Amino acid sequence: MNNRRDFIKKSGLFLAASTLPFPYLFSAKPAKKLGVSLIGLGYYSTDLLAPALQETDYCELRGIVTGSPDKIPQWQKKYGIKDANVYNYDNMESIAENDDIDVIYIVLPNSMHAEYAIKAANAGKHVWCEKPMATTAEECRQIIDACNKNNVKLSIGYRMQHEANTQTLMKWAKTKPYGEIQDLKAEAGYNSNNITPWKLDKEMGGGAMYDMGVYSLNGARYATGMEPISVSARHTTDRPQMFDEVDETTIFDLEFPNGATAECRTSFGESMNILDVNCNKGGYHLKPFQSYSGVKGKASDGTVLEPFGKNQQAVQMDDDALAIINDKPVMVPGEEGLKDIIIVEKIFESASKNGERLSLR
């Protein structure tokens, strides 16, 4: 099974970046745009973030950090990335001297988020970090400290909090148009036999809870507008040989200060995608609540929440870019990522104790 050391070796992290000459196809852009460098060129960067950056108004793709030299010519040809803006994992600290790059977006396996987010901050670049923020609360705190020390902004890639229908639910949590929230269901998962190998590796931060479970957890928190006061959890698996190191399915229950409860599930063995909120005067749901292709829902009074029709990643990155340009607080700061990981640690602890309910206070 791949582990962190194997990933580093197989990704060629110790190889120098390619110096193959390639014409720079860059065209002039508005001065307000920020330069973004993606670190880690897997599926999410290749299929989602890089295309989304072609739709943004306030930032653009200008650099890459990769341990796979064979990917460099493809990316340069497709996106016009200069040789000077191509880095590998050994020399990325020198990005500090590159004024083309304003932001480094961490898109690496979960266990590598902290190390490279801290390197990015120490290089004086703003940090956008994919969820989960890190694998431990201590790592989250280290990232926050590094960004504060270097006076750079830190944003966590919870794209749903930038999405219009999700923001409606967050507003309803405050205004309570359907009364007090009594209970909710938050489920996120998919069924696959073709899971990215590192996601089956404990050392790499794999498992359903870290990958999909943070959607359920974060959804329960923003849908109530409250922080849970206790949690109980358990793991199940139908494929123990495949999931011998990490969780296939995690079920966890949350209790909130007003007595509301949340039943949450996440899985690599079941397809699920719903956020359903019950109140004392009605309720509402989003189904799906975290799909790339669009979030939609309905309330008990017939109100329909149609997909907002925009690229979620582009909206997220533009929001974060504007926060930097205008020197305003980011929408989803590091502290938000930390809150989730504190609870994730308690979820694993509870599961190891046969579902014992644990206090979060």
C-alpha positions, 0 to 999 in steps of 0.5 A, a space after each residue: 500500500 502506498 504511504 507518504 514516503 512512497 508517494 513522495 518517491 513516486 511523485 518524483 519530489 526529489 527531481 528538479 523541475 523540467 527546464 524544457 523550453 516552451 514559448 510563454 503564451 501569457 497575455 496581458 490581464 487586468 492588474 487586479 488579478 492575483 497569480 495563483 500557483 497550484 501545488 499538486 496536479 492530481 484530479 482536483 487541480 487538473 479537472 476542476 481548479 485549473 479550468 475554474 481559474 479560466 473563469 475567474 475575474 480576480 485571479 488566474 493560474 500562473 504557476 505550478 508545483 509538481 513532483 511529476 516532470 512529465 506533466 509540466 509540458 502539458 500544463 505549460 502548453 495548455 495554460 501558458 505557464 512560464 518556465 520561471 513559474 514551474 517548481 518542484 517540491 524541493 525548490 518551492 521555497 524559492 517561490 518567495 522571490 517570484 512576484 508573479 505568484 501571490 497565492 499558493 493553493 495546496 491540493 495535496 494528500 491530506 497528511 501533506 497539507 500542513 507541511 506545504 501550507 507552512 512552506 507557502 506561508 513562510 515564502 510570503 504567499 497567501 495560502 488556500 488549502 483544500 479540505 480537510 485543513 490537516 489531519 490533526 488539530 495541532 497541524 491546523 494550529 501550526 498552519 494558522 500560526 505560520 500564516 499569522 507570523 508571515 502576515 498572509 491570508 489563509 482560506 480553507 477550500 470549503 467551496 459549499 460556503 461560497 455557494 448561493 443555496 448553501 448561504 441561504 441555509 446559513 442565513 435561515 439558521 440565523 433568521 429561523 423562518 421555519 422556527 427552531 431547528 430540532 434535528 437534521 440529517 447530513 450525509 455525504 458519500 459515494 460507492 466505488 471500487 476505484 478509490 485513489 490509492 492514498 485515500 486508503 492509506 492511514 499515514 496519508 490521511 485517507 478514509 471516508 471521514 477525512 475525504 467526505 465526512 467533513 462535508 457532513 460535519 461542516 454541513 451540520 455546523 453551518 446549517 444550525 449556525 451552532 457548535 456541537 457540544 457532544 459527539 458519538 461515532 462508529 465505523 462500519 465496513 463491508 470490505 475489510 480487506 480493502 479498508 484495513 487501515 481507514 474507515 469505509 463508513 463512519 456514522 456520527 451523531 452530534 448534539 447542539 446547545 439548544 438540544 437539536 441533534 444531527 445524524 451524520 453519515 459518510 462513506 466510500 461504500 454508499 452513495 449519499 448526498 443530502 442535508 435535511 433540516 427539520 424545524 418546529 414550523 416546517 423544514 427544508 433540504 438540499 439534495 444534493 448538497 455538495 455536488 459539483 454539478 449543482 446544489 438544489 433544494 426545497 422548503 416545506 412551504 414550497 420554496 424551491 432552491 434552484 442551482 445557481 448556475 455558476 462554477 463553484 470553484 471559480 466563485 470560491 477562488 474569486 471570493 478569496 481573491 477579493 478578500 486579499 485584494 481588499 484586505 478583508 477577512 476571508 469567508 472560510 478562515 483557518 479557524 473554521 477548518 480547525 473547528 472541524 478537525 477538533 471534532 474529527 479527532 473526537 469522532 475517531 476517539 468515540 469510534 475507538 470507544 464503541 460509540 461512547 458519547 464525548 463532550 466537545 466543550 
